[in-house]
Amino acid sequence: LQAAEALKILAGHRDAINPSLVTIDVWGNVFQSFAVKRRLDCDVCAHRRFRSLSARQDGAATALCGRNAVQITAPAGSQVNLADLETRLAALGPVRRNAHLLRFEPDGFEVTVFPDGRAIVKGTDDPARARALYAKFIGA
């Protein structure tokens, strides 16, 4: 699908590009397509400015457009031991972990933490609130 979309661009047929976000779970044979709303005030959606891709912004908190979530970027070289974090957070409620991420739901939010220290805090688009939750449960 990605190759086909790239070929449409290369062939000059941008009108044929699928405007939806498509996810495919090949193991479970599940295909999903989501309409993505574009905000006129969004740097990425409307103005095509990709600041997050051009340079790592250590400690940055970026609201994810239309997702009611904020991504926290940890300083370069950060590492989080997900097993240790799971042990520490287990007393506060259910924690799910695999080799790639840890997810828990404190105070009505959903927090997903990655081994490189990055986290996505779902349930808010306020970077300050997301940073506070990160500091409280994961650390500086």
N, C-alpha and C positions, 0 to 999 in steps of 0.2 A: 504493500500500500504506500509506503514512504517513497519507494522508487517511482511508482506511478505518479505520485503528486509532484516529485522532482521533475519528471519528464514533461509534465504539463507546463511547469514553469519554464523549462529549457526550450520547449516548443512554442512558447509565447501564448499559451492558452490559459492565462490566469483565471478566466471566467469559469473554467471547468474544475478549479480546485475545490475540494470539499472544505467548507468553512467550519465544520464541526470538529470537535476533539473526539478521536476514535481510540478506544482501548480494546485490546484483544488479549484474552486469557487463553492461550493456546492449549494449556493443560486441561482446563475446564470447558473448552469450546464455548466460551462466552464472548460475544462481540457487543460492545456498547458504543453508542454515538451520542455526544452531548453537544447541544447548541451552546456556544460561548458568547455571552453578551459582552459587547465592547463599550467601555465607558469613554465618553468624549474628553474627560479630564485625566485619563490615564496616560502616563509617559510612554508605556509600552504599546498599549492598544491603539491609541490615537496618534501619538507622535513618533512611534518607532524608535524610542531611545532605550537602549539596553545597557544601562549603567552597571547592572549586576553582572553582566557577562564580560564587561571590559576590564574589571579589576576586582579583586577580592576586597570586600569591605569588612574587615575584622570587627566583630561585635555589632554589626549592623542588624537592624530589625526592619524588615521590608514587608509591608502589607501586600498580600497576594490578591490582585484585582479580582473582584467578584467571588472570592472564595471564603470570606469571613475568616481569614487565617493570616498569620504573620510568620515569616521565616526569620529565624535568628541565625546569624552566621557567626560561628566561633572563630577565635583567632587562629591564624595559620599554624599548623602543627598540633592543634588540639586533638586529644583522643579521650573518648569516654569508654570506660569498661562497662558494657551494657549489663553483664552479669552482676557486677557490684551495685550498679544503679538499681537493678531489679530487686536485689536483696534489701536495699535501703528503702525503696518505695513500697515494697509489698505490705508493710504495716499500715499504709495509708489507703489501700484499696487494690482492686485487681490490676495486674500488670501483665502485658503480653510482650514476649520477646522472641526474636529469632536472630540469626547471625547478622542480619542487616539493619535491624531497628528495634526500638523498644517503644511501646505505646502504653499510656496510662491516662486516666481521666480525673484530674483533680478539680475540685470546685466548679464542676459543670463545664470544663474545657477538655479538649482532647489534645494531648501533647505527644508528638512523635519525635524521638531522639535518634540520631544516627551516630555511628562510631566516631565520626570526625568532629563531633560536638554540635553539629548543626541540629536545629530543631524546628518543627512546625507546630505552632500553637493555633489550634482551630477553636473558634468560638468568639473571636475578637478580631477587629481590624485595627486595634489601637496598639502601635508598637511599644508604647510605655508599659501597658498592661502585660503584653507578651514578655517583655524583658523582665518584669517583676516576677512573673511565674517561672521563667527560666532560672532566675537567680535563686528563687525560693526552693525549687525542687532539684535542679541540676547543679547549680553553682554559678559563680561569677561568669 
